[in-house]
């Protein structure tokens, strides 16, 4: 989004000095805002400040024909070989392990549909974030409640009945009634239940030991409350940027879209580590930001936070520039290149060459890989500059 010109309480000559630089609008506004905070800034002082900022800005720009892709690949790939950890305890929560290190980096660039350890960081709205009881209300709406969490299950083989003895304290804590448990069982298993107090009984229509055991197995898979994909939620007290403390929820399992619609969840701060869920619910720009954030965090966790974020941004841009998430591999970006030789150089060489021959494809030799293969100068750096000697007319 382009930042528009703002109005500043500065002399016209000071504003003119800053406006005359090569800085983008966003940086011009920041310089003007900084100068506005100082008193009695002269045009000479403004020119000195703007000149230093402009010099730093120009130095950070990429030179024409620089191989930014190769540089980025080297900048990420070299430290990437130092990533050894597979998992770590997420945000200091010892109960939840999340894939990190090289396996996590591979997950991201491969754009896996589901991470090995999907997780969400759920932030809560004000009243839920400061009161533990209110925070637990949200926990029980998210965490999948199975029958073994609500009570004991036993089988009466003589009468061919499944007997559930519910724990009243647990029912009260999770705000579930015995009637609700009985109704849910009837809906999912298609059986008739008998509910008396905290006891629920049911059995197969015809006496059958196999059917009885089958009902017990199916009973254990029923989710009575919460989100089926979220097996556990850990609640943790953390300090906010303003110094106040709040409760934050960390989950094992992810269902990002379902969580955002739950009352008490702060949708503006809640995140998950599944880039495809982010894409489906928030769009491709949010997915791009998540790829940058996740790769940056993965490197930082290993003490490799000196990789310039611009390289990670380039990877994220390549993966999302067509409006959807593509992997960096033969099933994604590398496999969809126009050049036959570039595709063949990556993986499954024979298949690519054979298919290209069958369909009569022509390789224009416009990229780096294919020109290296045939021994031609690449179209980058000095390889893309032609020098010709011409007459001066004298």
N, C-alpha and C positions, 0 to 999 in steps of 0.2 A: 504494500500500500504506500503510495507516494505521500510524503508529508507536505502540507501546503505552507505557504509563507505566512508567518505569524507577525503580529504587530508588536514592536518593541519601543520602549521609551528611551531612544538613543538619538544623538544628532545625526542629521542626514549624511554628513561626510563619513561618519563611522560606519553607518549601514552600507554606504556605497562601497567602502573598502572591502567589507566582507562579501558583498554581493558580486564583486568583481573577481573573486577567486574561482578556481576550478572545482571547489568542493560541492558535493551533492547537497540538495536542499536540507536533508536531515542534519548534516554536519554544520551547514550555515546557520540554521536555527539554534543549534547547541552553542556555537561560538557567540552568536548575538545574545543568547540568554545568559551566558557566562559574563559577557561584557556589561550587560545590563545590571548585574549584581554588584559591579564595581562602580564607584562614584567618579564622575568627571574624567571619563576615558576620552583621550584625544584620538584623532585620526591616525597619528603616528604610532601610538601604542596599539591601536586596533590593527594596523597594518603589520606590526611585528608579531602579534599573537596569531593573526590569520595566516601569516606567512609560514610560521612554524607548523601549524596544523595542516596547512596545504602541503608542505614538504613531506610530513609524515604520511599523509594520505596518498600522495603520488608514489612514495616508496613502497607502499603496500599493494599497489596495483600490479597485475600480471603483465609482463612484457609481451608485446605482440609475438605470436607464433611460438610461445613457450608451451612445452608439452605438459599441460597441467594434469592430464590423466595419468601419465607415467609417474610424475612427481608424487601425486596423491597415492597411487598404488604402492610406491616405495615407502612413503611416509607412514602408511598404515601397515603395510605388510612386514616391514622390518621389525618394529616393536611387537607386531602381532605374534611373531615366533617366540616371544618371551612370555606369552600368556600360558600359564600352566594350570591354574586352579580350575576345577570343574564346578564347584559349588561354594557358596559362602552363606553365612547367616544374614538374612535380609534385614538391613537397617537395624542391626543389633537385636533382632528378634530371634532367639535361639531355636524356637520351635519350627521356623519356616526356612527351608533351604531353597535357594534359587540358583539356577545354572549361571555360571559366570566364566570369565576367561575366554580361551580360544573357542570352546564349544558354543558359547553365547554369541561370539562374533560371527561364527559360521552360520548360526541360526538366523542372524539378522541379514547378512548379505545373501543367504539362500532364500530369504523371505518365507520361512517355514509357516505353514498354515496355523500350526499350534506349537508353541514353545514346549520344551521338555518339562519345564516347571512354570506353568502359567500362574500369575499372581496379580493382585490389584492392590493399590494403595488408596484406600477410601477415606476421604476427608468429610467431616460432618458440618452441618450448619450450626450456628452459634449455640442455641439452647441444647442441642444434642452433643456438641463437642465439649461442653463444660460440665455436664452432669453424667456420672457413670451409669445411673439407671436408664437415662434416656439413650445413652450410647449403646447399652445392651439391647434395647428395643430394636435398634437398627441391626445389631449383630444377629439376632434371631430371625430377622427378615432376610438376611443374606445367607447365613450358614445353613446348609442342608441338614434338616433334622430327620434322622432315621429312627426306626422303631427301637433299636437297642439303646438309643439315648434317652428314650422315654420310659423304659421299664424292662421287665424280663419276659422272655418268650419260652414257653415249654410246650411239649406235645403230649397229649393223652392218647396213647396208642389204643387202649382198650375201647375208648369211646370215639376214636378217630376225630379228635378235636385239637385245634391249636388254641392255647390259652395264653393271653397277654395280661400280665399284672403291671399296670401303669404306676409310676411314681408320682404322687400328687404334687410334691414340691417341684419336681421338674416340669410338670404340666403348667403349674402356676408361673414358674419362672419364664417359660417359653410361650406363655399365653396360648395354650392349646387345651381344648376341652376333651374329655373322653368321648363325647358324642362326635366330635370332629374326627377323632382317630377312627371310630367305627365306620363313619360315613366314607372316609377316604379309603379304607380297606375294601368296602363294598364296591366303590367306584372302580378301583384298580384291579381287584381280583375277581369281581363278579360273583361274590358269595354272600350269603346272608349271615349277619353277625348278631350276637346276643351280648348286649352291654349292660352290666350292672355295676354301678359305682365306678371303680377304677379297673374293673376286669372286663375284658373283651374276649369272646369266644367265637370260633367259627370252624368249619371243616368242609371237606369235599362232599359233593352231592351224593356220590356213591362211595361206600367204604373201600378205600384203597390206600395202602401204605405208601405207594409211590406218589399218588396225588397229594397225600398229606405232607410229605417231605417237599414236594414241588411248591406247595402253598407257602411253606416256611421260607424257602429260598426266595420266592417272589416277594414275600412280605418284607424281607430285609432290604430289598431294592427300592421300596416306596419312599418318596420324599414327602413328609407330612407338612413341612413348612420350610421356607427358605428357597434357595436356588440350587438345583441338583448339581450343577457343575462346581459349586464351591464346597469343598469338603470340610474346611476349617477356617475360622476367623480368629485372629489374635488382636486383642485391643491393647494399645500402648499409649502412655501419656508422653507427649512431646512438647517442646517449647516452640512457639511461633516466632516469626520475625519481630513482632512487637513486644516480645518478652513474656507474653501470657502463655499459659499452658493449655493444651487441648488434647482430646482423645482422638487417635488415628487408628483405623482398622487396616490390618494386613491379612490377605486371604491366600489360601491354597486353592487354586482353581480360579477361573476367570469367566465372567459373564458380564462384560462391561455395559452393554446396552440395558440389561435388566437392572443393574445396580443404579444406573443414572436416574431411573424413574422411581426409586424408593424414597419415601418421605424421610427427610432428615439428612440425606446425602447431599453434599455440596458438589454439584456436577461440574463446577468451574475449576475445581482443584483435584478431582479424583482422576487417577491414571491407572493404566495397566501396561504390562510388558508384551502384549500381543498386538503387533502393528496392524494386523488384518482387522481386529476388532475396532481399533481406533479408526481405521479407514472406513469401515462400514457405518460407524455411528457418528463420526465427526468430519469425515472427508479426507481428501488426499493431502491437503496442506498440513493437517494435524498429524497424519501418518508420517509425513516428511520430517516434521519437528521431532516426532517420537524416535525415528531412526537415528537422527543426529544425537538426541539426548541419550538413547540407550547405548549407542556405540561409544560416545564420550564417557559415560559412566563406567562402561565395561573396561575401558583403558585406564581410567582414573583409579578404579578399584585395585588395579595391579601396579599402581604407582607410575603409570605411563601417560600422565595428563599433559605432557609437553607436545603431543601431536596437535598441530594447528587445526582448529575447528573448521577451517575453510576446506580442508581435505575431506573431512567427514560430510560437510555440506555438499560437496561435489558428488560424493557417492549417493547421498540421499536424493539429490536432484536427478541423477541418472536413473535411479530406481523408480522415481515417481513422475518423470516429466511427461509421460503419456496419459496421465490422469488416473492411473492405477498402479498398484505395487508390482514391480517385476523383480525377479531374482537376478543376481549377477552370476549367470551360469548358462549351460547349454539349453536349458528350458526357458531362459529369460533373455537378458540383453545380449549375451555372447552368441546365443543360438539364433538370434533374429537379425544379426548384422547382414547388410547387403552383400558384403564381400564373401565369396565362396572360400577363398584361401584363409580369411580370418576365422571363419566358422570351423574350417577343417583343422586349423592350427590349435584350436582349443580342445575339442574332444571328438570322439567317433569320426576320425579323419576319413576313413574309407566310405562311410555312409554319406557324408556331405559331398565328397567328390563324385560318388556314383549318382546321387540324386541330381547334382548340378549337370552332369554329363547327359543324363536322361532328358532333362528339361531344357538343355541348351542354354544354360545361364552364362552370362558374360561378367567378368570381374573388371570393374573400371580402375582398379589399383589406386584408389583414392585415400586409403587409410595407412596406418603405420605398419601393421603386421604383414599385410600382403606385399608391401614394397620391400620390407626386409627379406621376405621369402624369395622374391625374384631378384634381389640384389640391386634395387633402384634406390636413389636417395628418397628419404621420407619427406612428406609435405609438412614439415615442422622446422622451426628454427631457420638456419641458413639454407636448409633443403627446399624451402618454399620461396626463396628470393632469387630472382634472375638479374644478372648484371650484364649490361650490353654497352659496347663502345660505339659512340655515335660521333658524327662530325660536328665541329663547332661552327662550321660555315666560313672559316677563315682560310 
